[in-house]
Amino acid sequence: MPARPLRAALAAFALLLSLPAFAESTAPSPAAIASLTDSLRERVDHLRLEKDHQVRGERIILADSVVRYFESQQFQPKWHDPARLDGLIAALADLQDDGLEPNDYHLAALQTFRADLRAAKALSGEERADLELLATDAMMLALYHLYLGKVDPVELSSQWNFGTRPLTVEQCCEQVSQALDSGQIRETFDRARPQQVWYRRGRERLREYRAIAAAGGWPAIGEGPALKPGMSDPRVPALRHRLQVTHDLESATPEPSPPALLYDAALEAAVKRFQDRHGLTADGTVGASTRAALSVPVARRIDQIRVNLERGRWVLHELRGEFVMVDAAGFSIAYFRDDAPLWTSKVIVGRPYRETPIFKSLITYVVFNPTWTIPPTILAKDKLPLLRRDPGYLTRNRIRVIDDATGREVNPAAVDWSRYGAGRLPPYQLRQDPGADNALGLVKIMFPNPYMVYLHDTPSKALFEKDERTFSSGCIRVQNAFELARLVLNDPVRWNATTMAQVVASKKTQTVTLVRPVPVLILYWTALPRADGQMIFRNDVYGRDPPTLAALNGEFRLPPK
């Protein structure tokens, strides 16, 4: 027997020895087990025919899977060992740190069964068989949701194209069987969780924020003029307490009595730490935006963490090796190699009514000195109304009008732009020449997708200084786009700062194909744990959290048959 299963088995045996009264009063005799097997076979037959089987008011959710499991086990009971039931109940209770509701997995009913067993209450064969069904259903459903997520992301977004990890009924049955045979129930739950360190940290932070809620949460900061360092204000004690609760301000000394009203240097540093965590300009001034972030109730922060743990269950298994990750909610991009970020930068993403889609692809080529052909949506909604008011816009911005049929350039002044609109696009391409004022800047990084979305440079550098950067029509503008191009090309001899500058200086469009495509994942995180034990929170700019939370709190996601 391998070392880990052996240790787990010995530990389970030691537990049984330490609880002789419980074990002796509840462990059935061989004859009782044989009788229980018959009762279990009858219950499974009933479950096979009547899918809506209730056990103490709890419906068996994965009826087909439970049936197939006990068929594979020749209807042998598995949960008559009290150590197994204890292990399952402990693992289910621990699901609250995953942002899941333990009672969705029959926790309360299983605890009642355990109490009956501990009280040496006589249970009929049918009741013991029902316990077998209920415990198996609970474990299967919990493992499924830890591995894949409770919510199906495809039901929330038709854009979702991340890889599926099929979990067959046979695989689930095998995992349950191995866990029960080895006694490694908690370990099996742990293996079903994402192994990425972010997930473990997220569970720890959720536990901490629930403790904050249990202790009363934090105070809201009253309205009034902006609080600045050096000011005295009656709101300062509440601000100090608020930042101590989340450890932005460490309370090394007792609170003065009466509470100090001075906004001092230590408080200023704490406010800056808070602002940095919440994507705000870290200037130490508590204005409207900072006050609003400070006053978000702890219950909402708990929900944010729960939602993002669920998102983690969808995608964290994909964050491996070398890849580019865009965080649309955090307005950031990172380049990962060997699972660690080598480089990060700010990004600008789509406006709330032109969201940057959430999907994955492969970066395949880079274009220096790109032209920009105005996409149909932007042409219809933005440019045609502008051209009707200002026909000279195209000439001033070096945008050529190219006839679709002939490929020849057309004089924009000769076109009656009033004839065209959203229902009737002009028979032309509008193409902006390369240059520093090109809408795509001087480099674009391309990956195939149906949304006409890509990563690119921009002439509008000042927008990167904004806290909330939703200014594009869906594409992703990168603050340091040439650094990203250098990383994905991954050829420091041919493609470095000097050679890229030479290509740009030529003013000629040049396309460079990557030797090895690099995965790009466009994701959406409104809460992320940091390595220092703090949480990063971001505004839900696309309104994606509420439907995800509603689904997380709603009906079960069931595995395919």
Secondary structure, DSSP 4 states (H G I P E B T S, - for coil): --HHHHHHHHHHHHHHHH-HHHHHHHSPPHHHHHHHHHHHHHHHHHHHH-S--EETTEE-TTHHHHHHHHHHTTT---TTSHHHHHHHHHHHHGGGGGT--GGGGTHHHHHHHHHHHHTT----HHHHHHHHHHHHHHHHHHHHHHHH-SS-HHHH-TT--PPP----HHHHHHHHHHHHHHT-HHHHHHHHS--SHHHHHHHHHHHHHHHHHHTT--PPPPPSSPB-TT-B-TTHHHHHHHHHHTTSS---SPPPSSPP-B--HHHHHHHHHHHHHTT---SS-B-HHHHHHHTS-HHHHHHHHHHHHHHHHHHGGG--SSEEEEETTTTEEEEEETTEEEEEEEEEEE-TTSPPP--EEEEEEEEES--EEPPHHHIIIIIHHHHHH-TTHHHHTTEEEEETTT--EE-GGGS-GGG-BTTB--SEEEEEPSSTTSTTTTEEEE---TT---EE--S-GGGGGSSS-EEESSSEEETTHHHHHHHHH--TTTSSHHHHHHHHHHT--EEEEEEEEEEEEEE--SEEE-TTS-EEE---TT--HHHHHHHHTSSPP----
